Amino acid sequence: MSGTGGTRAIATGGRRGSGSRLGWNLLGLLVFVVAGFPVYWMLNTAFKPAKDAIDPDPSLLPTGLTLSNFSRALDIADFWGPVGRSLVVSLSVVAIGIVVGMLAALAISRFAFRGRKIVIVGILAVQMVPLVAMIIPVFLLLNDLKQYDKLTGIIITYLTFILPFTVWTLRGFIVNIPKELEEAAMVDGCSRTGAFIRVVFPLLAPGMVATSVYGFIQAWNEYLYALMLLSQEHQTATVWLGNFTTKHGTEYAPMMAGATMMAVPIVVLFLFVQRKMAAGLTAGAVKG
C-alpha cells in the first residue's frame, strides 16, 4: 500500500511539473509574440506595396513583396551620412563610457573613501532625472562651450545619462568578484594593476560586453537630443526617419523600410556579441 501511495505521489508530482512547464512555455510564447509582433509588422510593411501600407483593412500576411520602398527610402534623403554619424557617436560613447565607467566602478567597489555612499546615491539619483527636463540646461551649456550642433557635443550629452548606468552595472559585476583572487595574485608577485588585468578583467569582460551593448543601443536609438541639438546637416539616423513625415502626410512603407535598414546594425551587433558573452561567461566560470 505504501509503495502504491508513493507511486501515485510521484505520478501526481510529475503531472504537476509537466503542467507547470507547459504554463511557463505558453507564457514565454505569449511574451515572444507580443514583443516580436511590432518587428514583424515593420518588416511586413517595409516589403509590401506602398498602397497596401495605408489600407484601412490591412492583412496580417504579406500579399506582395517589393523592394521599391527601400529605393524610395534611399532617395528621399541622404541615408549613409546620418548612419555614419550615428555609428561615430554610438561607438565613441561606448568606448569612452566603458573606460571611464570601469575605472569609476573599480574605485567605488574596491576602495573605501570619504563620501563613497554619497557617490553611489548620486549615481542612482542622476538616473531618476527625466531626460526631457535637462534639454534647456544642456542646450545652454553646449552653447557656452561652443559645442552646439557638433558631434562632440552630442557625445558629451549622451555620456551624461549612459555613464551612471555603466558605473552602476559594472560595480555590480566587480562586487561579485572575490577580493581574494586579487590578493592571491598580489601574493604571487603581481602589482595591483597587474592583478586587475590578469584576474579581474577576464571575469569582468562579460559585464563590459553587456554594458557596451546597452550603451550602444541607447546612443543609436536616441532621438530627442539629436533633434534639438543637431541641425539637418549633422542629423543622425533616428532624426533622418523624420524626413518621411511631410505636410502632405507620412509615407509609412518607406519609413518602415528605413527603420528596417537602421535595425540591421543593431541586430548584427547583438548576434555577434551574444556569442562573445556566452564564451566569456563560460571562460570566467572555468577560471573562477
C-alpha positions as CSV (number, residue, x, y, z in Angstrom):
1,M,0.0,0.0,0.0
2,S,2.8,2.4,0.9
3,G,4.5,1.6,-2.4
4,T,1.3,2.3,-4.3
5,G,0.9,5.6,-2.5
6,G,4.4,6.6,-3.2
7,T,4.0,5.8,-6.9
8,R,0.8,7.8,-7.1
9,A,2.5,10.8,-5.4
10,I,5.4,10.6,-7.9
11,A,2.9,10.4,-10.8
12,T,0.9,13.4,-9.4
13,G,4.1,15.4,-8.9
14,G,5.2,14.6,-12.4
15,R,1.9,15.7,-13.9
16,R,2.1,18.9,-11.8
17,G,5.6,19.5,-13.0
18,S,4.6,19.0,-16.7
19,G,1.6,21.3,-16.3
20,S,3.8,24.0,-14.7
21,R,6.4,23.7,-17.5
22,L,3.6,23.9,-20.1
23,G,2.2,27.0,-18.4
24,W,5.6,28.7,-18.4
25,N,6.2,27.7,-22.0
26,L,2.8,29.2,-23.0
27,L,3.6,32.4,-21.1
28,G,7.0,32.6,-22.8
29,L,5.4,32.2,-26.2
30,L,2.9,34.9,-25.4
31,V,5.6,37.3,-24.4
32,F,7.6,36.4,-27.6
33,V,4.5,37.1,-29.8
34,V,3.7,40.4,-28.1
35,A,7.4,41.6,-28.2
36,G,8.0,40.3,-31.7
37,F,4.8,41.4,-33.4
38,P,5.9,45.1,-33.9
39,V,9.1,43.9,-35.5
40,Y,7.2,41.6,-37.8
41,W,4.8,44.4,-38.7
42,M,7.7,46.7,-39.5
43,L,9.2,44.1,-41.9
44,N,5.8,43.3,-43.3
45,T,5.1,47.0,-44.1
46,A,8.6,47.5,-45.4
47,F,8.2,44.9,-48.1
48,K,4.6,45.4,-49.1
49,P,3.5,47.9,-51.8
50,A,3.1,51.4,-50.5
51,K,-0.7,51.5,-51.3
52,D,-1.2,48.4,-49.1
53,A,0.5,50.1,-46.1
54,I,-2.3,52.6,-45.8
55,D,-5.1,50.1,-46.4
56,P,-7.7,50.6,-43.7
57,D,-8.2,46.8,-43.6
58,P,-4.6,45.5,-43.6
59,S,-3.7,41.9,-43.9
60,L,-1.5,40.2,-41.3
61,L,0.2,38.2,-44.0
62,P,2.1,39.8,-46.9
63,T,0.1,39.9,-50.1
64,G,3.0,41.0,-52.3
65,L,6.7,41.7,-51.9
66,T,8.6,44.7,-53.3
67,L,11.9,46.5,-52.8
68,S,10.6,49.8,-54.1
69,N,10.2,51.1,-50.5
70,F,13.9,50.7,-49.9
71,S,14.7,52.6,-53.0
72,R,12.3,55.3,-52.0
73,A,13.9,55.5,-48.6
74,L,17.4,55.9,-50.0
75,D,16.2,58.5,-52.5
76,I,14.1,60.7,-50.1
77,A,17.2,62.0,-48.3
78,D,20.9,61.1,-47.6
79,F,20.9,57.8,-45.7
80,W,24.6,56.8,-45.3
81,G,25.6,60.2,-43.9
82,P,23.2,60.0,-40.9
83,V,24.0,56.3,-40.4
84,G,27.8,57.1,-40.4
85,R,27.3,59.9,-37.9
86,S,25.2,57.6,-35.6
87,L,27.9,55.0,-35.7
88,V,30.6,57.5,-34.8
89,V,28.5,58.9,-31.9
90,S,27.5,55.5,-30.6
91,L,30.9,53.9,-30.8
92,S,32.5,56.9,-29.2
93,V,30.0,56.9,-26.4
94,V,30.6,53.2,-25.8
95,A,34.4,53.5,-25.9
96,I,34.6,56.5,-23.5
97,G,31.8,55.3,-21.3
98,I,33.2,51.8,-20.8
99,V,36.7,53.1,-19.9
100,V,35.6,55.8,-17.5
101,G,32.8,53.7,-16.1
102,M,35.1,50.8,-15.4
103,L,37.6,53.0,-13.6
104,A,34.8,54.6,-11.5
105,A,33.2,51.3,-10.7
106,L,36.5,49.8,-9.7
107,A,37.2,52.8,-7.3
108,I,33.7,52.6,-5.8
109,S,33.9,48.8,-5.4
110,R,37.4,48.2,-4.2
111,F,38.4,51.4,-2.2
112,A,36.9,52.9,0.9
113,F,36.9,56.7,0.8
114,R,35.0,59.6,2.4
115,G,31.7,60.2,0.6
116,R,31.6,56.8,-1.1
117,K,27.9,56.3,-0.2
118,I,27.1,59.8,-1.4
119,V,28.6,59.0,-4.8
120,I,26.6,55.8,-5.0
121,V,23.3,57.5,-4.1
122,G,24.2,60.3,-6.5
123,I,24.6,57.9,-9.4
124,L,21.1,56.5,-8.7
125,A,19.6,60.0,-8.3
126,V,21.0,61.1,-11.7
127,Q,19.2,58.2,-13.4
128,M,15.9,59.3,-11.9
129,V,16.0,62.7,-13.6
130,P,13.8,62.7,-16.8
131,L,15.9,63.4,-19.8
132,V,13.4,65.9,-21.2
133,A,13.9,68.1,-18.1
134,M,17.6,68.6,-19.0
135,I,17.2,69.8,-22.6
136,I,17.4,73.5,-21.9
137,P,20.3,73.3,-19.4
138,V,22.2,71.1,-21.8
139,F,21.5,73.4,-24.7
140,L,22.7,76.4,-22.8
141,L,25.8,74.6,-21.6
142,L,26.8,73.3,-25.0
143,N,26.2,76.7,-26.5
144,D,28.6,78.3,-24.0
145,L,31.2,75.6,-24.7
146,K,30.8,76.1,-28.5
147,Q,29.7,72.5,-28.8
148,Y,26.2,73.1,-30.1
149,D,25.5,71.4,-33.5
150,K,28.6,69.3,-33.2
151,L,29.0,65.6,-32.8
152,T,31.4,66.1,-29.9
153,G,28.7,68.0,-28.1
154,I,26.1,65.2,-28.6
155,I,28.7,62.6,-27.5
156,I,29.2,64.5,-24.2
157,T,25.4,64.8,-23.8
158,Y,24.9,61.0,-24.2
159,L,27.6,60.3,-21.8
160,T,25.8,62.2,-19.1
161,F,23.0,59.6,-18.9
162,I,24.8,56.5,-20.1
163,L,27.8,56.8,-17.7
164,P,25.7,56.4,-14.5
165,F,24.2,53.2,-15.7
166,T,27.6,51.9,-16.9
167,V,29.1,52.7,-13.5
168,W,26.3,51.1,-11.5
169,T,26.2,47.9,-13.7
170,L,29.9,47.4,-13.7
171,R,30.0,48.0,-10.0
172,G,27.6,45.0,-9.5
173,F,29.9,42.8,-11.6
174,I,33.1,43.8,-9.7
175,V,31.5,43.4,-6.3
176,N,30.7,39.8,-7.2
177,I,34.3,39.0,-8.0
178,P,36.0,37.9,-4.7
179,K,38.8,40.1,-3.5
180,E,40.8,37.0,-2.5
181,L,41.5,36.4,-6.2
182,E,43.3,39.8,-6.5
183,E,45.1,39.2,-3.1
184,A,46.3,35.8,-4.2
185,A,47.7,37.3,-7.4
186,M,49.4,40.1,-5.5
187,V,51.0,37.5,-3.1
188,D,52.3,35.7,-6.2
189,G,54.1,38.9,-7.2
190,C,51.6,40.9,-9.3
191,S,51.0,44.6,-8.7
192,R,47.5,45.8,-8.0
193,T,47.2,46.8,-11.7
194,G,48.7,43.5,-12.8
195,A,46.2,41.6,-10.6
196,F,43.3,43.6,-12.1
197,I,44.4,42.9,-15.7
198,R,45.2,39.2,-15.2
199,V,42.5,38.2,-12.8
200,V,39.6,40.7,-12.6
201,F,39.5,41.9,-16.2
202,P,38.8,38.5,-17.8
203,L,36.0,37.9,-15.3
204,L,34.6,41.4,-15.9
205,A,34.6,41.0,-19.7
206,P,31.0,39.6,-20.0
207,G,29.7,42.5,-17.9
208,M,31.6,45.0,-20.0
209,V,30.2,43.5,-23.2
210,A,26.6,43.6,-21.8
211,T,27.0,47.2,-20.7
212,S,28.5,48.2,-24.0
213,V,25.6,46.7,-25.9
214,Y,23.2,48.7,-23.7
215,G,25.1,51.9,-24.2
216,F,25.3,51.4,-28.0
217,I,21.6,50.8,-28.3
218,Q,20.8,53.8,-26.2
219,A,23.0,56.1,-28.2
220,W,21.9,54.7,-31.5
221,N,18.1,55.0,-30.8
222,E,18.2,58.4,-29.0
223,Y,16.0,60.9,-30.8
224,L,15.1,63.9,-28.7
225,Y,18.5,65.3,-28.0
226,A,19.7,64.6,-31.6
227,L,16.7,66.5,-32.9
228,M,17.2,69.5,-30.6
229,L,21.0,69.8,-30.6
230,L,21.9,69.0,-34.2
231,S,21.0,70.7,-37.5
232,Q,19.8,68.9,-40.5
233,E,23.4,68.9,-41.9
234,H,24.6,66.9,-38.9
235,Q,21.4,64.8,-38.2
236,T,21.7,61.2,-37.0
237,A,19.8,58.2,-38.3
238,T,16.9,58.5,-35.9
239,V,16.2,62.1,-36.9
240,W,16.6,61.0,-40.6
241,L,13.4,59.0,-40.2
242,G,11.5,62.2,-39.8
243,N,12.0,63.0,-43.5
244,F,9.1,60.7,-44.3
245,T,6.6,62.9,-42.5
246,T,5.8,66.0,-44.5
247,K,2.9,68.4,-44.8
248,H,1.4,66.0,-47.4
249,G,1.3,63.1,-45.0
250,T,3.5,60.2,-43.9
251,E,5.0,57.6,-46.2
252,Y,4.6,54.6,-43.9
253,A,6.1,52.0,-46.2
254,P,9.4,53.8,-47.0
255,M,9.6,54.8,-43.3
256,M,9.4,51.1,-42.3
257,A,11.9,50.3,-44.9
258,G,14.3,52.9,-43.4
259,A,13.6,51.6,-39.9
260,T,14.5,48.1,-41.1
261,M,17.8,49.3,-42.6
262,M,18.5,51.1,-39.3
263,A,17.8,48.0,-37.3
264,V,20.3,45.9,-39.2
265,P,23.5,47.1,-37.4
266,I,21.9,46.6,-34.0
267,V,20.8,43.0,-34.9
268,V,24.2,42.1,-36.3
269,L,26.0,43.6,-33.3
270,F,23.7,41.7,-30.9
271,L,24.1,38.4,-32.7
272,F,27.9,38.8,-32.7
273,V,28.1,39.9,-29.1
274,Q,25.7,37.2,-27.9
275,R,28.3,34.6,-28.8
276,K,31.0,36.5,-27.2
277,M,29.0,37.0,-24.0
278,A,28.3,33.2,-23.7
279,A,32.0,32.4,-24.4
280,G,33.1,35.0,-21.8
281,L,30.7,33.7,-19.1
282,T,31.9,30.1,-19.7
283,A,35.6,31.1,-19.6
284,G,35.1,33.2,-16.4
285,A,33.3,30.3,-14.7
286,V,36.1,27.9,-15.5
287,K,38.8,30.3,-14.4
288,G,37.0,31.2,-11.2
